[in-house]
């Protein structure tokens, strides 16, 4: 879930996209709480996600990643999503109020992971986060690799509850699966960005050349 299987961007590539993400993440006034990167397999979505997570961690800025993958049981469904996010949040500096609120939840109910996804999200993530006013970036990579029911529950829960957590922003990457498209397209809180066919084609060519130069020279 932490994305250790992925690499970061080659230096001086994806410059415009990364600048766009950093600007969005730093804009506290925007209503676009979700930055959705959508494109075909192999276009570099996970690499961009890993780059942002790495940057935030190095700068000691609060970030919580969850990288879905069909290669492991824990990352091909949403079953461990809420617990994993809660544990990572509890480990962040300056999130003491979250840790205290989460501990109170667990003292009252140790069977919380048997609840529905929405109830888990509310008890383990949403309610404890409301005790903190710290900005937070949640990075959800390869959502299409979560089973269809699981990703539908996750998106519905996020879209229904993010408005209550104005300091939280979410990056989502996915292939253009029809069900994900239906959920995220035309949502007021969602800004969508494709990797291919967008921006300056010359810039994309230069990125490819820089990467090949880094690999072979």
Residue pairs with C-beta under 8 A, 6 or more apart in sequence:
1 65
1 66
1 67
1 74
1 75
1 80
1 84
2 65
2 67
3 46
3 49
3 50
3 53
3 65
3 67
3 141
5 67
5 69
5 71
6 46
6 47
6 49
6 50
6 67
6 141
7 47
7 50
8 47
8 50
8 51
8 54
9 18
9 44
9 47
9 48
9 51
10 207
10 210
10 211
10 214
11 210
11 214
12 210
13 207
13 210
13 211
14 44
14 47
14 48
14 51
14 207
15 203
15 207
16 199
16 200
16 203
17 48
17 193
17 195
17 199
18 48
18 51
18 52
20 193
21 35
21 48
21 52
21 171
22 55
24 30
24 32
24 35
24 169
24 191
25 35
25 137
25 169
28 135
28 167
31 188
31 189
32 189
32 190
32 191
33 162
33 163
33 166
33 168
33 169
33 170
33 189
34 158
34 162
34 169
34 170
34 171
34 172
34 184
34 187
34 189
34 190
34 191
35 169
35 170
35 171
35 172
35 191
35 193
36 171
36 172
36 173
36 174
36 184
36 190
36 191
36 192
36 193
37 45
37 48
37 49
37 171
37 172
37 173
37 174
37 192
37 193
37 194
37 195
38 45
38 173
38 174
38 175
38 176
38 180
38 181
38 184
38 192
38 193
38 194
39 45
39 175
39 176
39 194
39 195
39 196
40 175
40 176
40 196
41 175
43 195
43 196
44 195
45 141
45 142
45 173
45 174
45 195
46 67
46 141
46 142
46 173
48 173
48 195
49 65
49 67
49 139
49 141
49 171
49 173
50 67
50 141
52 63
52 137
52 139
52 171
53 63
53 65
53 139
56 62
56 63
56 137
57 63
60 93
61 135
61 137
62 92
62 93
62 94
62 95
62 134
62 135
62 136
62 137
63 136
63 137
63 138
63 139
64 85
64 88
64 89
64 92
64 136
64 137
64 138
64 139
65 88
65 138
65 139
65 140
65 141
66 75
66 81
66 84
66 85
66 138
66 139
66 140
66 141
67 75
67 141
67 142
68 75
68 76
68 140
68 141
68 142
68 143
68 144
68 145
68 146
69 75
69 76
69 142
69 145
70 76
70 145
74 80
74 84
75 145
75 146
76 145
76 146
76 147
77 146
77 147
77 150
78 117
78 146
78 147
78 150
78 151
78 153
78 154
79 150
81 117
81 150
81 154
82 113
82 117
82 120
82 121
82 124
82 125
83 113
83 120
83 124
85 124
85 125
85 138
86 102
86 124
86 125
86 128
89 95
89 98
89 102
89 125
89 128
89 129
89 136
90 98
90 99
90 102
92 98
94 134
95 132
95 134
97 128
97 131
97 132
98 128
98 129
98 131
98 132
100 131
101 127
101 128
101 131
102 124
102 128
105 112
105 123
105 124
105 127
105 128
106 112
109 123
112 119
112 120
112 123
112 124
113 120
115 123
117 150
117 153
117 154
117 157
118 153
118 156
118 157
121 157
121 161
122 161
126 161
126 164
126 165
129 136
129 165
129 168
130 164
130 165
132 167
133 167
134 167
135 167
135 168
135 169
136 167
136 168
136 169
137 168
137 169
137 170
137 171
138 168
138 169
138 170
138 171
139 170
139 171
140 154
140 170
140 171
140 172
140 173
141 173
142 173
142 174
143 151
143 154
143 155
143 172
143 173
143 174
143 180
144 151
144 174
144 175
144 177
144 180
146 154
148 177
148 179
151 179
151 180
152 179
152 183
155 180
155 183
155 184
156 183
158 170
159 183
159 187
159 189
162 168
162 170
162 189
163 189
172 184
174 180
184 190
184 192
185 192
196 204
